[in-house]
Amino acid sequence: MKASETNFQSLIEGTKQYIVPLFQRPYSWDKKQWQELLTDLNDLYENENSNTHFIGSIVTMPTLSKTESVTPYLLIDGQQRLTTIFILLILLRDIAKTQGKRLANKIEDTLLTNQYLDGLEHFKLLPTQQDRNAFINLIEGNESLHKNCAINNCYHFFKKGIRLLDCEKLNQVIANRLSVVSIILDSEDNPYIVFESLNAKGRSLTQADLIRNYFFMKIDLNQQEKIYNEYWLPMQSYLGENLTEFIRHYLASDGLIVKKDEVYFVLKQKVDRTQDALAELNRIKQYSKYYEKIINPEKENNTIVYIN
């Protein structure tokens, strides 16, 4: 684990990408948190003698998916504040467009996107699937497509709050004077423990949640959506809360007797040995169909005929 204090420009510049894990809740900040951040921004804007303002920590872990173009990180903690900063930068870019293209292009090309990359790699932040379309449309100037969502509501809240501020000066405040502690986990660190300790009052994280994100850390970014819909989502739909228990039984079929709180680690070790995450995920999906019929016998279509 590596920890260092940094600013947002250093955090997001270069060909980096932050991916919000599927187990994270959708973007949920509201007026209370937005107003607190706006107050901090105004204080920094007005008081040029103050150096920086600390707003929290960002916990990430390098993903295992192979790419030569971008450096992807799984965003374990801090997605709410990081998403809000990105929304602020989108708004600042849009306002700057009315004052001249230079600053707008600078924000677009260095802070919001990876300028020369295509597809999902083009975007420096990828929220959860539930928020992703709204966020990408906001970057692409199509915010009207998602009128009643938290991401758009955030955009319009700050639009009222910063409309009279100088764009160049505010950009310097956001990029260079908001301070965070960046914590980068090593591959041997336990993201389950980290997430739970940082979010003790939040949503309980299951072993299945962590397993899902482990698989998608190893799968190419541009294939994740397709594979998620084809492999994981069906299992999650018909097994629901039984998913972790199913994976424990799945491991038992290979002779691995596993405690409930060790399912993730045992499966991770198994996949690390085979080095074929997709083949293992496909096998898990096939076994999940059998398990579904065990716990829900009424879904078995084959009729047993007794002959006297």
C-alpha positions in Angstrom: 0.0 0.0 0.0 1.3 3.4 -1.0 -0.1 6.7 0.3 0.8 10.2 -0.7 -0.7 13.7 -0.6 -1.5 15.1 -4.0 -3.8 17.4 -6.0 -6.4 16.5 -8.5 -4.4 17.5 -11.5 -1.6 15.1 -10.5 -4.1 12.5 -9.7 -5.8 12.4 -13.1 -3.3 13.8 -15.7 -1.7 11.4 -18.1 -3.3 8.4 -19.7 -5.1 7.2 -16.5 -8.5 5.9 -16.0 -10.5 5.3 -12.8 -13.2 2.6 -12.9 -15.9 2.6 -10.2 -16.4 -1.1 -9.2 -19.8 -2.7 -9.7 -20.3 -3.2 -6.0 -20.2 0.5 -5.4 -23.5 2.4 -4.9 -24.5 4.8 -7.7 -23.6 8.5 -7.5 -25.6 9.7 -4.5 -24.2 13.1 -3.3 -26.9 15.7 -3.0 -27.3 19.4 -2.1 -25.8 19.0 1.4 -22.5 17.7 0.1 -22.5 19.9 -3.0 -23.0 23.0 -0.8 -20.1 22.1 1.4 -17.8 21.7 -1.5 -19.0 24.9 -3.1 -18.3 26.8 0.2 -14.8 25.3 0.2 -14.2 26.4 -3.4 -15.5 29.9 -2.8 -13.2 30.2 0.2 -10.2 29.1 -1.8 -11.2 31.3 -4.7 -11.5 34.4 -2.5 -8.4 33.7 -0.3 -5.4 33.3 -2.6 -3.1 33.2 0.4 -4.3 29.8 1.5 -2.3 27.0 -0.1 -4.6 24.0 -0.3 -7.7 22.5 1.2 -7.9 18.8 2.1 -11.1 17.1 1.0 -10.4 13.4 1.8 -8.8 10.2 0.5 -8.9 8.4 -2.8 -8.3 4.6 -2.6 -7.4 2.8 -5.8 -6.0 -0.5 -7.0 -4.4 -1.2 -10.4 -6.6 -3.5 -12.4 -5.3 -6.7 -14.0 -6.7 -6.1 -17.4 -4.1 -5.8 -20.1 -3.8 -2.6 -22.1 -1.0 -0.7 -23.7 -2.9 2.5 -24.0 -4.2 3.5 -20.6 -3.4 2.8 -16.9 -6.6 1.7 -15.3 -7.3 1.8 -11.6 -10.2 0.3 -9.7 -11.7 3.1 -7.5 -12.2 1.4 -4.1 -13.1 4.5 -2.1 -13.7 8.2 -2.9 -15.9 7.8 -6.0 -18.5 10.3 -4.7 -16.0 13.2 -4.4 -14.0 12.2 -7.5 -17.1 12.0 -9.6 -18.2 15.4 -8.3 -14.9 17.0 -9.2 -15.2 15.5 -12.7 -18.7 17.0 -13.1 -17.3 20.4 -11.9 -14.6 20.2 -14.6 -17.2 19.3 -17.3 -19.2 22.4 -16.2 -16.1 24.6 -16.2 -15.2 23.4 -19.7 -18.7 24.3 -20.9 -18.5 27.8 -19.4 -15.0 28.3 -20.8 -16.3 27.5 -24.3 -18.3 30.8 -24.1 -15.1 32.7 -23.2 -12.6 31.2 -25.6 -11.6 27.7 -26.7 -8.1 27.5 -25.2 -9.1 26.7 -21.6 -12.0 24.5 -22.7 -9.7 22.4 -24.8 -7.1 22.2 -22.1 -9.7 20.8 -19.6 -11.2 18.5 -22.2 -7.9 17.0 -23.4 -5.9 16.8 -20.1 -8.4 16.5 -17.2 -11.6 14.9 -18.6 -10.4 12.5 -21.4 -7.5 10.6 -22.8 -7.3 12.7 -25.9 -6.0 10.2 -28.4 -7.8 7.1 -27.2 -11.1 5.7 -28.5 -14.0 3.7 -27.0 -14.2 3.5 -23.2 -10.5 4.2 -22.8 -11.2 7.8 -24.0 -12.8 8.7 -20.6 -10.7 9.2 -17.5 -13.6 8.2 -15.2 -16.0 5.3 -15.7 -18.8 5.3 -13.2 -21.0 2.2 -12.5 -23.2 1.0 -15.3 -26.2 2.8 -13.8 -24.4 6.2 -14.0 -22.1 5.7 -17.0 -24.4 6.8 -19.8 -25.4 10.0 -18.0 -21.8 10.8 -17.3 -20.5 10.1 -20.8 -23.4 12.1 -22.3 -22.5 15.0 -20.0 -18.9 15.0 -21.2 -20.1 14.8 -24.8 -22.5 17.7 -24.4 -25.8 15.7 -24.3 -26.8 16.4 -20.7 -30.5 16.9 -21.7 -30.8 13.1 -22.3 -30.7 12.5 -18.5 -32.7 15.3 -16.9 -33.6 13.6 -13.6 -30.5 11.9 -12.4 -28.0 12.8 -9.6 -25.2 13.5 -12.0 -27.2 16.1 -14.0 -28.6 17.6 -10.8 -25.1 18.1 -9.6 -24.1 19.8 -12.8 -27.0 22.3 -12.6 -26.5 23.0 -8.9 -22.9 24.1 -9.5 -23.9 25.9 -12.7 -25.8 28.3 -10.5 -23.1 28.5 -7.9 -20.0 29.3 -10.1 -21.5 31.1 -13.1 -20.0 34.5 -12.0 -16.5 33.2 -11.2 -13.5 33.5 -13.5 -12.9 30.2 -15.3 -9.1 30.4 -15.3 -8.9 31.1 -11.6 -11.4 28.5 -10.6 -9.7 25.9 -12.7 -6.5 26.6 -10.8 -8.4 26.1 -7.5 -9.9 22.8 -8.6 -6.9 21.3 -10.2 -4.1 22.5 -7.9 -5.5 23.6 -4.5 -7.9 20.8 -3.6 -5.7 18.3 -1.8 -6.3 14.5 -1.4 -4.5 11.6 0.0 -4.0 9.0 -2.8 -3.8 5.5 -1.4 -2.8 2.8 -4.0 -3.3 -0.8 -2.9 -0.9 -3.5 -3.8 -2.2 -6.7 -5.4 -1.7 -8.6 -2.1 -3.8 -6.1 -0.2 -7.4 -7.1 0.6 -9.8 -4.6 -1.0 -12.7 -6.3 0.9 -11.2 -5.3 4.3 -10.2 -1.8 3.0 -13.7 -1.1 1.6 -15.5 -2.4 4.7 -13.3 -0.4 7.1 -13.8 2.8 5.1 -17.6 2.3 4.6 -18.6 0.7 7.9 -22.0 2.4 7.8 -22.5 1.8 4.1 -23.7 -1.1 2.0 -22.4 -4.5 3.2 -20.0 -6.0 0.7 -20.4 -9.7 -0.1 -17.7 -12.1 -1.2 -19.6 -12.4 -4.5 -19.3 -8.6 -5.0 -15.5 -8.9 -4.6 -15.3 -11.9 -6.9 -17.2 -10.2 -9.6 -14.9 -7.2 -9.6 -11.8 -9.4 -9.4 -12.9 -11.1 -12.7 -13.5 -7.8 -14.4 -10.2 -6.5 -13.2 -8.7 -9.2 -15.4 -10.9 -8.7 -18.5 -10.2 -6.2 -21.2 -12.1 -2.9 -20.5 -13.8 -2.8 -23.9 -15.1 -6.4 -23.4 -16.4 -5.9 -19.8 -19.9 -4.7 -20.6 -20.6 -7.6 -23.0 -19.1 -10.2 -20.7 -20.9 -8.8 -17.7 -24.3 -9.0 -19.4 -23.6 -12.5 -20.8 -21.9 -14.2 -17.9 -22.4 -12.4 -14.5 -25.7 -10.6 -14.8 -27.8 -13.8 -15.5 -26.2 -15.6 -12.4 -26.9 -12.5 -10.3 -30.5 -12.4 -11.5 -31.5 -15.9 -10.7 -29.3 -16.6 -7.7 -29.5 -13.2 -5.9 -28.4 -13.5 -2.3 -27.5 -17.1 -2.9 -24.6 -16.2 -5.2 -21.8 -16.3 -2.6 -23.1 -19.6 -1.2 -23.2 -21.1 -4.7 -19.6 -20.1 -5.4 -18.6 -21.8 -2.1 -20.3 -25.0 -3.2 -18.8 -24.6 -6.7 -15.3 -24.6 -5.0 -16.3 -27.7 -3.0 -17.0 -29.5 -6.2 -13.2 -29.2 -6.9 -12.5 -30.6 -3.4 -11.9 -27.2 -1.8 -13.6 -26.8 1.6 -14.0 -23.1 2.1 -15.2 -20.9 5.0 -17.8 -18.3 4.0 -15.4 -15.4 4.5 -12.6 -17.0 2.5 -14.5 -17.7 -0.8 -13.0 -14.7 -2.6 -9.4 -15.6 -1.7 -9.7 -19.3 -2.6 -11.3 -18.6 -5.9 -8.7 -15.9 -6.6 -5.9 -18.3 -6.0 -7.6 -20.9 -8.3 -7.9 -18.4 -11.1 -4.4 -17.1 -10.6 -3.1 -20.6 -11.0 -5.0 -21.2 -14.3 -4.4 -17.7 -15.7 -7.7 -18.0 -17.6 -10.3 -15.8 -15.9 -12.9 -16.0 -18.8 -12.8 -19.8 -18.9 -13.3 -20.0 -15.2 -16.2 -17.5 -15.3 -17.8 -19.5 -18.1 -17.5 -22.7 -16.0 -19.0 -20.9 -13.0 -21.9 -19.8 -15.1 -22.6 -23.3 -16.3 -22.6 -24.7 -12.8 -24.8 -21.9 -11.6 -27.6 -23.2 -13.8 -27.4 -26.6 -12.0 -27.4 -24.9 -8.6 -30.4 -22.8 -9.5 -32.4 -26.0 -10.1 -31.2 -27.5 -6.8 -32.5 -24.6 -4.8 -35.5 -24.1 -7.0 -36.6 -27.6 -8.1 -39.7 -26.3 -9.8 -37.4 -24.9 -12.5 -36.3 -28.4 -13.6 -38.1 -29.1 -16.8 -37.3 -32.8 -17.0 -40.2 -35.0 -15.8 -39.3 -38.2 -13.9 -41.6 -41.0 -15.1 -42.1 -44.0 -12.7 -42.9 -47.3 -14.4 -44.7 -49.9 -12.3 
